Amino acid sequence: MDGLVDVVVLVAVAVLGVALARRLGMLAPILLVLGGLALSFVPGFPEVHLEPEMVLVGILPPLLYVAAIETSVPAFRFNLRPILLLAIGLVIFTALVVGVALHLMLPEVPLALCVALGAVLAPPDAVAATAIARRIGLPRRLVTILEGESLINDATALVLLRVSIGAATGTAVGLLDIGRDIVIAAGGGVAIGAVGAVIIGFLHKKITDPLLDTALSLLTPFLIVLVAEAIHSSGVVAVVVAGLYLGHRMPTLMSAASRLQSDGFWQMTRFLLEGLVFLLVGLQLRDIVRELETPWGEVAWITAAVIGVLIVTRFLWVFPSTYLSRLIPRIRRRDPFPPASHPVVVGWAGMRGVVTLAAALALPPTSEVEYPRDLFIWLAFAVIVVTLVLQGATLPAVARRLHLPQDERTQDALAEAAVQNAASKAARDRLDAIADGVPERVLHKLRDLGEHRVNKAWERLGGEGETPSRVYGRLRREMIDAERGVFRAARDEGRIPEEVLRRAQRDLDLEESMLHRTVEE
């Protein structure tokens, strides 16, 4: 019972923290981490010991999966070069630089273990990058690059961590052993993800019940990561590959009702998990400080040095990788030189998260190899807090100072209107082909609906005034409220049973949800 109470308290605090952050105009991850830091010293507040397996198998897979299914595969493919340069090249570069720097500060610690900590600290967090980048309205291409980086870099870091620990403990010291581990981890992850995606996609296509579809969607990331981990391959890679494939094909795999229900389910799941993740990070402070045996003077200067190396290293990689590759004419023709503001923002968007702490907790015990494990875990924790608070809090100001353009809303509206026009024409052609024997008033209503969709799309290109579609949506919502009142009164008076009210309520709710986009935009 105590465990259930603790879970309820943590979820309630996470929800309250997100609500407070929105009220104050703050970024929720930052407020939750700071709140967790404060609550970790409150007597009687639930103590939560973060286990690496709980994060890497229980929390990370669903978050990566929902991020992957919402990622545009064409945009991901177009930006594959910068994504891989960040997700693979930068992670390896950061791990090596941090490892060498840490080895110079702590020469008694084996270089392989220092590189292992570099791999722990290297990957920016998927949740923080997505939440902050979308919240401040960065240009869509930068959001795609940051999201793509965060989807893959965890896998690179975890593979490198496994290889480094193997080298430090003597379980994988030869080039062939290291190469085999990399192939099994990365290649096996891709294979498991691809096979799993095909199987899950086949099942989605056969299932017609929205509840079963949603249940299968929930099980997907856990099934895939468990199979991948069972053969010692990368569960992160497997989940991302499966998510990208299924997300791209979702319009043909699931029914409309299943997609609507699944989308609502994943929004709630992500909302709760993201809130809990950052709260849990903050709550680890008490345990980490309690176990820290290294003198605080040494801790302070090593922490400052490592954080400085991490920030500088990202910029040292981002600027050359952005511009040097474009010296190749073929790449430059396809992707011209971006303004300097773009690599500055990408360089500053290096917030770390819960994967860094989970990976640090997975470092080998001191019984296997002698090193200051308590200091390494502290460094991981300090890097998360400092980068999240410092870079996350200042990133919106940096983006504004650099005068980055906002999302391309006008271009989006123009493209949507053009495609909607073509889609409505296709719908009219299909209607004309199957309209024999259909009453004229039905045909008229269907044609009006198609014309309304086209007009609504073109209206988004207009000014800020209330368009006819918005007027329609606003008035129709008032009418729906009146209808709901009549049905509730009839239920209260006993003229209709509860089942009739629920059925009518569902129909009215569906119609209002369709109107929501019209009224809000």
CORBELCOR-V820316 format. One line per field, one symbol per residue. ss: DSSP state (H for helix, E for strand, L for the rest). phi: phi as a letter, one per 30 degrees, with the letter a starting at -180 (. if undefined). A space follows every 10 residues. Layout:
ss = ???
phi = ???
//
This chain:
ss = LHHHHHHHHH HHHHHHHHHH HHHHLLLHHH HHHHHHHHHL LLLLLLLLLL LHHHHHHHHH HHHHHHHHHL LLHHHHHHLH HHHHHHHHHH HHHHHHHHHH HHHHHLLLLL HHHHHHHHHH HHLLLHHHHH HHHHHLLLLH HHHHHHHHHH HHHHHHHHHH HHHHHHHHHL LLLLHHHHHH HHHHHHHHHH HHHHHHHHHH HHHHHHLLLH HHHHHHHHHH HHHHHHHHHH LLLLHHHHHH HHHHHHHHHH HHHLLHHHHH HHHHHHHHHH HHHHHHHHHH HHHLHHHHHH HLLLLHHHHH HHHHHHHHHH HHHHHHHHHH HHHLHHHLHH HHHHLLLLLH HHHHHHHHLL LLLHHHHHHH HLLLLLLLLL LLHHHHHHHH HHHHHHHHHH HHHHHHHHHH HLLLLLLLHH HHHHHHHHHH HHHHHHHHHH HHHLLLLLLH HHHHHHHHHH HHHHHHHHHL LLLLLLLHHH HHHHHHHHHH HHHHHHHHHH HHLLLLLHHH HHHHHHHHHH HHHHHHHHHH L
phi = .ddddddddd dddddddddd ddddicdeed ddddddeddd cdeidecbcd ceddddcccd eddddddddc dddeddddcd dddddddcdd dddddddddd dddddbddde eddddededd dddedddddd dddddcidee dddddddded dcdddedddd ddddddddci dacddddddd dddddddddd dddddddddd dddedddcde ddddddddde dddddddddd cicddddddd ddddddddce eccbdddddd dddddddddd edddddeddd edddeddddd cdcdeddded dddddddddd ddddddcddd ddcddddded ddddbddddd dddddddddc dcbddddddd ddddddddad addddddded dddedddddd dddceedddd ddhdddeddd dddddddddd dddddddddd dddbddided dddddddddd dddddddddd dddcdddedd dedddddddd dddedddddd dddidbdddd dddddddddd dddddedddd d
//
